[in-house]
Amino acid sequence: MSALVVGLGLGAFVAAQVGPVSLLCARTSMRHGFVVGAAVGAGAALVDLLYACLGVAGVAALLQVTALRVGLGLVGAGVLVFLGVRTFRSAFRVRLGAETDDEVVAPWSALRTAVAATASNPLTIASWAAIFSAAAVAAVVVDVASTVELVVGVGIGSLAWFTVLAAAFTFAGRRVGTRGLAVIDGVAGLGLIVFGGVLAVRSIDATVG
């Protein structure tokens, strides 16, 4: 099996995990449509691609420094909690088709938000470093060319998954009324807050450990 195919699979399966960015992509797609939702996915895929490159380069070793790992973890937790609170608050003011201009999310803003939410989790680098170590042991990557194929495949696979997710929830969003969107905002907001809390606790535990 080629490194590109393996990368496509890894990118898609890692992106398919239920997490804060998946919730953000789903909620944004339902609220603001496919283009904005896909922008969230593009931001996440961009970070996956970057972190995959860093994993190959061995940057994950920096996370062995406890202070750095804890600091990055707490920053990531803060970002997720902030996004969660903002999303949860919107559940109480959702107005189907009646948003003002400054409430409509632009694709570029959505992409920046997704990059911040994804990049703030240092475990992402560690995960990709472990994946590439396994790929190397399994002889999937044996030279520069196969390494590039694997990394490119990861980016494409991740982007493909989020594109499908955005399309599916955009379709669903057209059939959900005002109350339905409010419920979705509430659930997504609470989910982001929980993920942020878990990340904060794990970061603090790393110090104690």
N, C-alpha and C positions, 0 to 999 in steps of 0.2 A: 504494500500500500504506500502510495507516494506521500511525502511530507505535506504537500498542499492539501490533500484530502484529509489527512489527520488533523491539520490545522483548522480546516473548515468545520470538522466535527467538534473539535475542542472549543472553538470560538462560539459555536451555536449552543453547545451543551452548558458551557459555563454561563453564558448570557441567559439561558433559560431558567436558571435557578431563581426561585422566588426571593426577591430582595428589594431594598429600597428603590433602586433605579427602575426595576420592573414595575413597581407600584406607581412611581412617578410617570413613567411612560404611558401606562394604561390610563391613569387619571387624566393626564394632559391630552391624550388622544380623544377621550370621550368629551372633554370640556371644550377643546379648541381645534379639533380636527387632525387629519392625517399628517399634514406638513409639519405642524408644531410637534406632534407626538414623535414623528420620525426624527426630528431634530434632537429630541431628548435621546433617542436611540443612537443617533450618530455621535453625540457627545460621549456616551458610554462606550461605544465601539472604539472611538478614538483613544480613550484612556486604556482600554483593554489592549489595543495595539501598542501603545507606548509602554505600558507596564510589561507586556510580553517581551518587548525589546530590552527593557531594563532587567527583566528576569534572566534573559540570555546573557546579558552583560555581567551578571552577578551582583547587581546593586542590592539585591535582597539581603546580602550579608550585612548591610548597614543597619538593618532592623534588629540585629543582634545587640545593638547598643540600646540598653533599656530606656534611657531617657528619651532618645529619639523616637523609639517605638511608642512609648506612652504619650509623648507630645503629639505625634501624628494621630494616634488613636483618639485622643481627647478632642483635637481639632475636628476630626471626622465626625465624632459624636455630636459636637456642637452644630455642625452644618446640617446633619440629618434632623436633629431636633428642631432647628429653626425652620427647615422646610416642612416638617410635620405640623408644627404649630400654625404656620401660614396656611397650609392646605386645610387643616381642621377648621380654622376660622372661616374659610371660604364656604364651608358647608352651610353656614348660617346666613349667607348672603347670595347664594347662587340664584341667578335669574336667567332662565333659558332664553337665549337670543336677545337679551337686554343688557349685555355688558357695555360699559362705557369704553371709549377708545383706550384709556390708560389701563384698563383691566384685561385687555386682550393680549395674550402672550405672543411675542414675536418669535419666529424660529431661532434667530440668533441668540435671544435671551434664554430660550429653552435649552439650546446647545450649551451655553455657558453654565447654566444651572446643573445640567447633567454632568458636565466635566468636573465641576466642583464636588458634587455628591459622590461621584465614582472615585475621583483621584484622592479624596480625603480619607479613604480607607487603606491603610498601609498593608492590611492582610491581602489585598489584591496582588501586590507585588510578590509577596511570599507564596501565594497560591500559584502564580505563573512560574515562579522560579522552581517550585516543586514539580510542576507539570513538565517543564523543559528538562529537568534532571531525569525524570522518568522516560521522556522521549529519547534522551541521549542514551540512556542505558538500554532501551529497546532498539537502538540503532535506527531510529526514525530519522534523526538528524546526525549526519556523519561528516558533513562539510559545510562550507559557507552557503552554497547554493541551496541545500536542503533546509538549512536554518532559515534562510530568507523565505523560502516557500512556506515553511511552517508558520512564521510570523505573519506573513501576508494572509495566509489561510485563516488565522485566528481573527484578524481584523474583518475580513469579508464574512466569515461565519457569524461573528457577533453582530455585525450590521444587518445581516440577512434576518436574524432572529428578531431583532428589535423592529425591523421594518414590518415583518409579519404581525408582530404584536400590536404595533401602532395601527395597522390596517384593520385588524380584527376588532379592536376596541373603538376605532372610529365608526365602524359599521354598527357596533352595539350602541354607541352613544347616540346615534340618530333615532334610536327606538326607546330611549330612556327619557322620562319626563323630568320635571324640575325636582321632585322629591327623590327620584332615583339618583340624580346627579349629586344631590346633597348627601345622601347616604354614602355614595362612593367616595366623595370628598372626605367625609368623616372617617370612614374605614381606612382610606389611604393615609390620611393625616396621622391617625393613631398608629398605623403600621410603621410609618417613618419615625415617629417618636420612640416606639419600642425598639426598632433597630438601632437608633442612636443611643438609647439607654444601655442596650446590650453591649455595644461597642465601647462605651465609657466604662462599664463594669469590667470588661475583659482587659481594657488598658490599665485600669487601676490594679487588677489582679496580677498583671505582669510585673508591676513594681513590687508587690508583696511577695510574689513567687521568687 
